[in-house]
C-alpha cells in the first residue's frame, strides 16, 4: 500500500512540480540564510580567539604601583597560580631628549611573558646597566652611557612628593616584542610604554613600589571578577589592577553574544520561512486532499497513508537540509575569509582562517524545514482522520450557572449545542478564510518584530563602537609624550601641518586638590575606601583641563559654558565639576556634599629635567554639578575635573606643547603621509578613530542592513504567494 501511495504521490508531484520546487527552494534558501551568518560569526570569533591565545602576552593582570605589604597580601591569594614582580622606579628623562621613559627593574620571567627578546647586546647584569626598546630613540646609544634625571612620586601620610635624582646608565641591549604580539597591541591601539629595564639590584630613595604580574587559577570564574576581588578586597579599591591586553576571554564573550545576536535576528526569518512554506502548501491543499480521499476510497488504510506522508515529508526535509547545508558551507567558507562580522575592533592578519561547523549549527538551521514539514504532516494527518477537535473542545464549554436556572436550563443547553454545531460546521466549511488571515498576520508580525530587533541591535552596536565623543569628532588623536617642548616635534613640521585640518589642541595635566574628607560624599568615600576616615587635609587626585579662547567659544556655542563661567576663566579663576559618571555602577556620583568656596591646588611644575609639586590657592571659583554635557570636555573622567584657561595651566606647569591633538586629514595622499609619519614616531600615542568608524560601518552594513534587506525580500516573496493564493481562492469560491 505504501508503495502504491508513493507511486501516486510521485505522479502528483510531477503534476504540481513548480509548486513543490518553489517550496523546496524556499526551505533551502531560508536554511542558508540562517546557517551562514551563525557559522561565519562563530568561525571568525574562534579564529580571532585562537590567534590571540597563541600570540598574546602570557599574564592575566597587573597590579600596578603597590607597596611591599600589598604585594605579600596578593601573593597569598587563593586564586593566584603564578606571580612575578618588578620594582617601579619612576621615570627617566635623558638630558638630550624631552621624552620621559618608565624605569623598571629587569625580571626575566616578566620579560618573556611580555613576549620580548633581545635583538642586540645582552641582559642588564650589573647595576646601572639598562636595555631599551627598539622603538626608543635611546637604541642609538647602545654601548654608551646616557645621563638624565630619575623622577619618582612618593606618598607619605597622604602627602605626595617628588624625588629627583641625576644618574647615568649604560645601554647594554635592545629588546623587541614578538611581531604578532606587537601587531595585536598596535591594531587594538592599546596604551603601552617604552620601558627602560635595569638590573634588579638598582636602588632608589623612597618606599619600594612594585608592579605584580598575575596568572590566575581557572576555576570557572572570569578574569574580570578576580581582578575586581583583588582591587576591592585586598587593595581597598584605591589601586590600579588591570587586565592584560590578552582578549581571549572577551573574544569568547563576544562570540557568545554575536552568535546569540545572529540567532535572535534570524528567528523571524525562521518563523517567516515556515509560514511561507505552509502557505505554499495551502495552495495545493484542496487538490492534495481530494487525492488522499481517492486513495482512501479505493481501500487505502489511514494509518498507512499517514505513514507514507511521513516518509514523503522526511525525504523532503532530509534532502533540503543536505543541499542547504552543503551550499551554506561553501558560502560560509568564502565569507569567513572576508569582512569580519564579530564586531571585533581590529582586523588581524590571520593567515589560516578555518571554518567551524557543529551539529548544533545544522540543527538550528534545520528548524525551518522541520517546523514547516512537521506542521504540514500533522495538518494532513488530522484532515485524514477527520478529528473534530473544535467539537470536542466545544462539548466541554459550560455556560455560567447564573444564566442556567430552573426549567430554562435544558432549553439553553440545547440551544447552545445547536448554535455551537452550526458555528463549527460553518468554520469547517470556511476554514481557508480563517487560516489565511492568521498566516498573513503572523507573517507580518514576525517580520515587524524582526525588523525592530535588527534596528535595536544596530543602535546598540553603534553605541558600543562609537568613538566620536572620545575623539572629539575627529579622525585622529595624538597623546603627546614630549609636551615639555622640542623644536623637532612633528607639530612644528610644515609638511605635517599642510596635510591636516580642523585641528584642536588641548592642554591638560594631573595633580591634586586638598580637601577635608568630612565634605566628601559618602558614595565617593566608599569608592575611595575612605568610609569612616576623617582627614582634614586629604589630597584628592584631580584632572586639570586648560581651555584656549577657541575652546571657550566652541563650548559656549554648545551650551557647556555660560557667560559667568567665561568671566571667571578670563580673570584667572577656575570651574570645578562636582561629580562624574561612575561606569561600574552606571550612576552619577557626587564628590562634595557642600560646594567649596576656594580650591587649594597641588600641581606638577616641570623645571628642565626635574619635576616638583607646587601649591596654589584659587579663590575665584564656580562650581557646577555634573551633567552629560561635560563629557565634551572629558568623556572618560572618574574623578574631579578643574577647568582653567590654558594660559594659566601653562604658567603653572611650564608645559610648552599641547598634551592632546585632534585633527582630520585633507585627502587620501594626506592619509598615507600621516600614517607613515606616525608609524615611525616615539613621542605620540596614536588613536585612529577613522579606522574604527570605517570598520564598524562595514560590519553594520553586512550584519544589520543586510538582514533588513533579507526581511524586505521575504516580505515581497510572501506578498506574491498571498496574491497567488487569493486568486486561487477567488476562483474556487
C-alpha positions in Angstrom: 0.0 0.0 0.0 2.8 2.4 0.9 4.5 1.7 -2.5 1.2 2.4 -4.3 0.8 5.6 -2.4 4.3 6.7 -3.1 3.7 5.9 -6.8 0.6 8.0 -6.8 2.2 10.9 -4.9 5.2 10.8 -7.3 2.8 11.4 -10.2 1.1 14.1 -8.2 4.5 15.8 -7.5 5.2 15.8 -11.3 1.8 17.4 -11.9 2.5 20.1 -9.2 6.2 20.2 -9.9 6.6 24.0 -9.9 4.8 24.3 -6.5 7.0 21.6 -4.9 10.1 23.2 -6.5 9.1 26.6 -5.1 8.6 25.1 -1.6 11.9 23.2 -1.7 13.8 26.3 -2.9 12.2 28.4 -0.2 13.3 25.8 2.5 16.8 25.7 1.2 17.2 29.5 0.9 15.8 30.0 4.5 18.2 27.3 5.8 21.2 29.0 4.1 20.1 32.5 5.4 20.1 31.1 9.0 23.1 28.7 8.7 25.6 31.1 7.0 25.7 34.1 9.5 25.7 31.8 12.5 28.6 29.7 11.3 30.6 32.6 9.9 30.3 34.7 13.1 31.3 31.7 15.2 34.2 30.7 13.0 35.6 34.2 12.8 35.3 34.6 16.6 37.1 31.3 17.2 39.8 32.2 14.7 40.4 35.5 16.5 40.3 33.8 19.9 42.8 31.1 18.8 45.1 33.8 17.3 45.1 35.8 20.4 45.7 32.8 22.6 48.7 31.9 20.5 50.3 35.4 20.4 49.0 37.3 23.4 51.1 38.2 26.4 51.1 35.4 28.9 49.6 37.0 32.0 46.1 37.8 33.2 46.5 41.0 35.0 48.9 43.6 36.5 48.6 45.1 40.0 50.4 48.5 39.5 52.2 50.7 41.9 51.7 48.7 45.1 53.8 48.6 48.3 55.5 45.6 49.9 52.7 44.7 52.3 50.1 44.8 49.5 52.4 42.7 47.4 52.5 40.0 50.0 48.7 40.0 50.5 48.1 39.4 46.8 50.7 36.7 46.6 48.9 34.8 49.3 45.6 34.9 47.3 43.9 31.6 46.8 43.2 32.3 43.1 46.8 33.1 42.2 48.6 30.5 40.2 51.8 32.4 39.3 53.1 35.8 40.1 56.2 37.8 39.3 57.1 41.3 40.5 59.3 44.1 39.4 60.1 47.4 41.0 58.6 50.6 39.6 61.5 53.1 39.9 59.7 56.1 38.4 60.5 57.9 35.1 63.8 58.6 33.4 64.4 61.6 31.1 67.6 61.7 29.1 69.2 65.1 29.1 69.3 65.2 25.3 65.7 64.2 24.9 62.3 65.5 26.0 60.6 62.1 26.3 60.1 60.5 29.7 60.6 56.7 29.9 59.3 54.4 32.6 62.2 52.9 34.5 61.7 49.4 35.9 63.8 46.5 37.2 64.5 43.6 34.9 62.7 40.3 35.6 63.4 37.6 33.0 60.1 35.8 33.6 58.1 39.0 33.1 60.3 39.8 30.1 59.3 36.5 28.5 55.6 37.0 29.5 55.6 40.2 27.5 56.9 38.3 24.5 60.2 40.3 24.4 63.5 39.0 23.1 67.0 40.6 23.0 67.9 41.5 19.4 71.1 43.3 20.2 73.5 43.2 23.1 72.7 41.3 26.3 70.6 41.4 29.6 71.5 44.0 32.3 73.7 42.1 34.6 75.3 45.0 36.6 73.9 48.0 38.5 73.4 51.0 36.2 73.1 48.8 33.1 69.9 49.1 31.1 68.2 47.7 28.0 65.9 49.7 25.8 63.1 49.1 23.3 63.9 49.1 19.6 61.2 51.8 19.2 63.1 54.1 21.6 65.4 56.8 20.4 67.8 55.5 23.1 68.7 52.4 21.0 71.2 54.6 19.1 73.2 54.8 22.4 73.9 51.1 22.7 77.3 50.6 24.3 77.4 54.2 25.6 76.5 55.9 28.8 73.5 58.2 29.0 72.8 60.8 31.7 69.5 62.0 32.9 67.1 62.5 35.8 65.0 59.9 37.5 61.8 61.2 39.0 59.7 59.3 41.5 56.3 60.1 43.0 56.1 59.0 46.7 53.3 59.3 49.2 53.8 59.6 53.0 50.8 60.1 55.2 48.7 61.0 52.2 51.2 63.8 51.2 52.6 63.4 47.7 56.2 64.3 47.0 58.6 64.2 44.0 62.1 62.8 44.3 64.6 63.8 41.6 67.9 62.1 41.2 70.5 62.6 38.5 72.1 59.3 37.4 73.9 57.6 34.5 73.2 54.3 32.7 75.0 52.2 30.2 72.8 50.9 27.4 73.8 47.2 27.0 71.0 45.8 25.0 68.0 46.4 22.7 64.8 44.3 23.0 61.9 43.7 20.7 58.4 42.4 21.2 57.2 39.4 19.1 55.9 40.8 15.7 52.5 39.2 16.0 52.1 40.3 19.6 53.1 43.9 18.7 50.6 43.8 15.8 47.8 42.9 18.3 48.8 45.8 20.5 49.1 48.3 17.7 45.8 47.4 16.0 43.9 47.4 19.3 45.6 50.7 20.0 46.5 49.6 23.5 48.3 52.2 25.5 51.7 50.9 26.4 55.0 52.5 27.5 58.5 52.0 26.1 60.1 50.9 29.3 63.8 51.1 30.3 64.8 47.9 32.2 67.7 47.9 34.6 69.3 45.5 37.0 67.1 44.2 39.8 69.7 45.4 42.4 69.3 49.0 41.4 68.0 51.0 44.4 66.3 54.4 44.5 65.3 56.6 47.5 61.8 56.3 48.9 59.4 53.4 49.6 59.7 50.5 47.1 56.8 50.3 44.7 56.0 47.2 42.6 54.2 46.0 39.6 52.9 42.5 40.1 52.2 40.3 37.1 49.5 37.7 37.8 48.3 34.4 36.3 45.0 33.1 37.8 43.8 29.6 38.5 41.0 28.7 36.1 38.1 27.8 38.4 35.3 28.9 36.1 35.3 32.5 37.2 36.0 35.3 34.8 39.3 37.2 34.9 37.4 40.5 35.5 35.8 39.1 38.7 39.1 38.1 40.1 40.7 41.4 39.2 37.8 43.2 40.9 38.3 41.0 44.0 42.0 41.9 44.3 41.3 45.6 43.6 38.4 45.9 46.1 39.0 43.3 48.8 42.8 43.2 49.0 43.8 46.7 47.9 40.8 48.5 49.1 39.6 49.7 45.7 42.1 52.6 45.5 44.8 51.0 43.4 45.2 50.1 39.7 44.7 46.4 38.9 44.2 46.0 35.2 43.7 43.1 32.8 46.4 42.4 30.3 45.9 43.1 26.6 45.1 39.4 26.1 41.5 39.4 25.0 40.7 35.7 24.7 38.0 35.9 27.4 36.5 39.0 25.9 36.5 37.4 22.5 34.8 34.3 23.9 32.1 36.5 25.3 31.9 38.4 22.0 31.5 35.0 20.2 28.6 34.0 22.5 26.9 37.4 22.1 27.5 37.6 18.4 26.1 34.0 17.9 23.1 34.8 20.1 22.6 38.0 18.1 22.7 36.1 14.8 20.2 33.5 16.1 18.0 36.2 17.6 18.0 38.3 14.4 17.2 35.3 12.2 14.5 33.8 14.3 11.9 35.9 12.5 13.3 34.5 9.2 12.8 31.0 10.6 9.2 31.8 11.5 8.5 33.7 8.3 10.1 30.9 6.2 8.0 28.3 7.9 4.8 30.3 7.3 5.7 30.8 3.6 6.2 27.1 3.2 2.9 26.4 4.9 1.2 29.0 2.7 2.6 27.3 -0.4 1.2 24.0 0.9 -2.2 25.6 1.3 -2.1 26.4 -2.4 -2.3 22.8 -3.3 -4.2 21.6 -0.2 -7.6 21.1 -1.9 -6.1 19.1 -4.7 -4.0 17.1 -2.3 -6.9 16.3 0.0 -9.0 15.1 -3.0 -6.1 12.8 -3.9 -5.9 11.4 -0.4 -9.7 10.9 -0.3 -9.5 8.9 -3.5 -6.8 6.7 -2.2 -8.9 6.1 1.0 -12.0 5.3 -1.1 -10.0 2.7 -3.1 -9.3 0.9 0.1 -6.2 2.7 1.5 -5.8 2.4 5.2 -5.5 5.7 7.1 -2.5 4.5 9.2 -0.5 3.5 6.1 -1.4 6.7 4.2 -0.2 8.8 7.2 3.0 6.7 7.4 3.6 7.3 3.7 3.1 11.0 4.2 5.7 11.0 7.0 8.2 9.2 4.6 7.5 11.8 1.9 8.0 14.8 4.1 11.0 13.2 5.8 12.6 12.8 2.4 11.9 16.4 1.5 13.3 17.5 4.9 16.5 15.5 4.6 17.1 16.5 1.0 16.6 20.2 1.7 18.8 20.0 4.9 21.6 18.2 3.0 21.5 20.5 0.0 21.1 23.7 2.1 24.0 22.6 4.5 26.4 21.9 1.6 25.6 25.2 -0.1 25.8 27.0 3.3 29.2 25.5 4.0 30.6 26.6 0.6 29.3 30.1 1.0 30.5 30.3 4.7 34.0 29.1 3.8 34.4 32.1 1.5 32.7 34.6 3.9 35.0 33.5 6.8 37.9 34.9 4.9 36.0 38.1 4.1 34.7 41.0 6.2 34.7 40.5 9.9 31.1 40.1 11.3 32.0 39.7 15.0 32.2 43.4 15.8 35.8 42.9 17.0 37.7 46.2 17.0 40.7 45.2 14.8 41.4 43.4 11.6 44.2 40.9 12.5 46.4 39.3 9.8 45.2 35.7 10.4 46.6 33.6 7.5 44.9 30.3 8.4 41.2 31.1 8.8 39.2 27.9 9.4 35.5 27.1 9.2 34.0 25.6 12.4 30.7 23.7 11.9 29.0 21.7 14.6 25.9 19.6 14.7 24.1 22.3 16.7 24.6 24.8 13.8 22.9 22.3 11.4 20.1 21.6 13.9 19.4 25.4 14.4 19.4 26.0 10.7 17.1 22.9 10.0 14.4 24.3 12.2 12.7 25.9 9.2 12.4 22.6 7.4 11.5 20.6 10.5 8.8 23.1 11.8 7.2 23.6 8.4 7.1 19.9 7.3 6.0 18.6 10.7 3.2 21.1 10.7 2.1 20.0 7.3 2.3 16.3 8.3 0.1 16.9 11.4 -2.3 19.1 9.4 -2.7 16.4 6.7 -3.0 13.6 9.4 -5.8 15.5 11.1 -7.6 16.0 7.8 -7.4 12.3 7.0 -8.7 11.1 10.4 -11.3 14.0 10.4 -10.8 14.7 14.1 -13.4 17.2 15.2 -11.1 18.9 17.8 -13.2 22.0 18.0 -16.3 19.9 18.7 -14.5 18.1 21.5 -13.5 21.4 23.0 -16.9 22.9 22.5 -18.6 20.0 24.3 -16.6 20.9 27.4 -17.6 24.5 27.4 -20.1 25.4 30.2 -22.2 28.5 30.4 -22.1 30.4 33.7 -24.6 29.0 36.2 -26.3 32.3 36.7 -27.6 32.0 33.1 -28.9 28.5 33.6 -31.8 28.5 36.1 -34.8 26.2 36.7 -36.7 24.9 33.7 -34.7 27.1 31.2 -31.6 25.1 31.8 -32.3 22.3 29.4 -33.6 24.6 26.7 -30.5 26.9 26.9 -28.2 23.8 26.8 -30.0 22.5 23.7 -29.8 25.9 22.0 -26.2 26.2 23.0 -25.2 22.9 21.5 -27.2 23.6 18.3 -25.6 27.1 17.9 -22.2 25.6 18.5 -22.8 22.9 15.9 -23.8 25.5 13.3 -20.8 27.7 14.1 -18.4 24.7 13.9 -19.8 23.5 10.6 -19.5 27.0 9.1 -16.0 27.3 10.4 -15.1 23.9 9.0 -16.5 24.7 5.6 -14.8 28.1 5.5 -11.5 27.1 7.0 -9.3 28.7 4.3 -11.0 32.0 5.0 -9.8 31.9 8.6 -6.3 30.3 8.2 -5.1 32.8 5.5 -5.6 35.9 7.7 -4.0 34.1 10.6 -0.9 33.2 8.5 -0.8 36.7 7.0 -1.0 38.4 10.4 1.6 36.0 11.9 3.9 36.7 8.9 3.7 40.5 9.1 4.0 40.3 12.9 7.1 38.2 12.7 8.8 40.4 10.1 7.9 43.5 12.1 9.4 42.1 15.3 12.5 41.0 13.4 12.9 44.4 11.8 12.6 46.2 15.2 15.1 43.8 16.8 17.6 44.5 14.0 17.1 48.2 14.4 17.7 47.9 18.2 20.8 45.7 17.8 22.2 48.1 15.1 21.8 51.1 17.5 23.4 49.1 20.4 26.3 48.1 18.1 26.7 51.8 17.0 26.7 52.9 20.7 29.2 50.3 21.7 31.6 51.2 18.9 31.2 55.0 18.9 34.4 56.9 19.3 33.3 60.3 18.1 32.9 61.9 21.6 36.2 60.4 22.9 37.9 61.6 19.8 36.2 65.0 19.7 34.6 64.1 16.4 37.9 63.9 14.6 39.7 61.2 12.6 42.9 61.1 14.6 44.1 61.9 18.1 47.6 62.1 19.5 48.8 61.9 23.1 52.0 63.9 23.3 54.7 62.3 25.3 57.1 65.2 24.7 55.0 68.1 25.8 57.8 70.0 27.5 59.0 71.4 24.2 61.1 70.2 21.3 61.5 72.1 18.0 61.9 68.7 16.2 58.4 67.5 17.0 56.0 66.8 14.1 53.7 69.6 15.5 56.3 72.1 14.1 56.7 70.2 10.8 55.3 72.3 7.9 54.5 69.2 5.8 52.6 67.7 8.7 50.5 70.9 9.2 49.8 71.1 5.4 48.2 67.6 5.4 45.9 68.1 8.4 42.8 70.2 9.0 40.2 71.1 11.7 42.9 70.8 14.4 42.1 71.0 18.1 44.9 71.3 20.6 44.4 70.5 24.3 46.5 71.3 27.4 45.9 69.2 30.5 47.7 67.8 33.5 47.0 65.7 36.6 47.5 66.9 40.1 45.6 67.1 43.4 43.3 69.3 45.3 43.5 69.4 49.1 40.1 68.6 50.7 38.5 67.7 54.1 37.1 64.2 53.9 34.2 65.3 56.0 32.9 67.2 53.0 33.2 64.2 50.6 30.0 62.5 49.5 29.5 59.1 51.3 29.3 57.2 47.9 32.5 58.7 46.7 34.2 58.0 50.0 33.2 54.3 49.6 34.8 54.3 46.1 38.0 55.7 47.6 37.8 53.3 50.6 37.7 56.2 53.0 34.5 55.4 54.8 34.9 56.1 58.5 38.1 58.1 57.9 38.2 61.8 58.7 41.3 63.6 57.3 41.3 67.4 57.2 44.0 67.6 54.5 43.4 64.8 52.0 44.9 65.1 48.6 42.3 64.2 46.0 43.5 63.1 42.5 42.3 65.7 40.0 42.3 66.4 36.3 43.3 69.9 35.2 42.0 71.0 31.8 43.2 74.1 30.1 40.9 75.8 27.6 42.0 78.1 24.8 39.9 81.0 23.6 38.8 78.9 20.6 37.8 76.1 23.0 35.8 78.5 25.1 33.9 79.9 22.1 33.1 76.4 20.9 31.9 75.2 24.3 29.8 78.4 24.7 28.0 77.6 21.4 27.4 74.0 22.7 25.9 75.5 25.9 28.5 73.9 28.0 29.9 77.2 29.3 27.8 80.2 30.4 28.8 83.8 30.4 29.5 83.7 34.1 31.9 80.8 33.6 33.8 82.6 30.9 34.2 85.7 33.1 35.7 83.6 35.9 38.1 81.9 33.5 39.2 85.2 31.9 40.0 86.5 35.4 42.3 83.6 36.2 39.6 81.6 38.1 38.5 78.0 38.0 35.5 75.9 37.2 35.0 72.8 39.4 32.8 69.9 38.2 31.3 68.4 41.3 30.7 64.8 40.1 31.3 62.2 37.4 29.6 59.2 35.7 30.7 56.0 37.5 30.7 53.3 34.9 31.0 50.4 37.3 27.6 51.2 38.9 26.1 53.1 35.9 25.2 56.1 38.1 26.3 59.7 38.6 28.5 60.2 41.7 28.6 63.5 43.6 32.0 64.4 45.0 31.4 67.2 47.6 28.4 67.5 49.9 28.8 71.2 50.0 30.4 73.2 47.2 33.9 74.5 48.1 34.4 78.3 48.1 38.0 78.0 47.2 40.5 75.4 45.9 43.9 74.5 47.1 45.7 73.2 44.0 48.7 70.9 44.1 50.1 70.7 40.6 53.3 69.5 38.9 55.9 72.1 37.8 58.2 70.9 35.1 61.6 72.6 35.5 64.0 71.4 32.9 64.6 67.7 33.6 63.1 67.7 37.1 59.5 67.8 38.5 58.2 69.3 41.7 54.8 69.7 43.4 53.7 73.3 43.9 50.7 74.6 45.8 48.4 77.5 44.9 45.1 78.7 46.4 42.4 79.9 43.9 39.5 81.9 45.5 37.7 82.8 42.3 35.7 79.7 41.7 32.5 78.5 40.1 31.1 75.0 41.0 28.8 73.0 38.7 27.0 69.7 39.3 28.0 67.0 36.9 25.9 66.5 33.7 26.3 64.7 30.4 27.3 67.9 28.6 30.7 67.9 30.4 31.7 64.7 28.6 32.6 67.0 25.7 35.4 68.3 27.9 36.5 64.9 29.1 34.3 61.8 28.4 36.3 59.3 30.5 36.5 61.1 33.8 36.1 59.3 37.1 37.4 61.9 39.5 37.2 65.7 39.9 37.8 68.0 37.0 39.1 71.5 37.3 38.8 73.7 34.2 41.0 76.8 33.7 42.4 78.8 30.8 45.3 77.2 29.0 47.5 80.2 29.7 47.1 79.7 33.4 47.9 76.0 33.2 51.0 76.6 31.1 52.2 79.3 33.5 51.7 76.9 36.5 53.2 73.7 35.0 55.6 75.0 32.3 54.0 72.7 29.7 55.1 74.1 26.4 53.2 71.9 23.9 49.7 70.5 23.6 49.2 67.3 25.5 46.4 66.1 23.1 45.9 66.9 19.5 42.8 66.1 17.4 42.7 66.5 13.6 41.3 65.3 10.3 43.3 64.6 7.1 43.0 66.5 3.9 42.8 63.7 1.3 43.9 60.1 0.6 47.5 61.2 -0.1 47.5 63.1 3.2 46.2 59.9 4.9 49.1 57.9 3.6 51.6 60.6 4.7 50.1 60.8 8.2 50.1 57.0 8.7 53.7 56.8 7.5 54.9 59.6 9.8 53.0 58.3 12.8 54.2 54.7 12.5 57.8 55.8 13.0 57.3 58.1 15.9 58.0 57.5 19.6 56.7 60.8 21.0 53.0 60.2 20.4 50.4 57.6 21.2 48.1 57.5 18.2 44.3 56.8 18.2 42.9 56.2 14.7 39.1 56.7 15.1 38.6 56.8 11.4 39.8 53.2 11.1 37.2 52.1 13.7 34.4 54.1 12.1 35.0 52.6 8.7 35.3 49.0 10.1 32.2 49.3 12.2 30.3 50.8 9.3 31.1 47.9 7.0 30.3 45.4 9.8 26.9 47.1 10.5 26.1 47.2 6.7 26.5 43.4 6.4 25.3 42.2 9.8 22.3 44.5 10.2 21.5 46.4 7.0 21.9 43.1 5.1 19.4 41.3 7.4 16.9 44.2 6.9 17.1 43.6 3.1 16.5 39.9 3.6 13.4 40.7 5.7 12.2 43.0 2.9 12.8 40.3 0.3 10.9 37.7 2.4 8.0 40.2 2.7 8.0 40.6 -1.1 8.0 36.8 -1.6 5.2 36.5 0.9 3.1 39.1 -0.8 3.5 37.3 -4.2 2.4 34.0 -2.6 -0.5 35.7 -0.9 -1.7 37.1 -4.2 -1.4 33.7 -5.8 -3.4 32.2 -3.0 -6.1 34.9 -3.1 -6.5 34.4 -6.9 -6.9 30.7 -6.5 -9.3 31.1 -3.6 -11.4 33.5 -5.6 -11.6 31.0 -8.5 -12.6 28.2 -6.1 -15.3 30.3 -4.4 
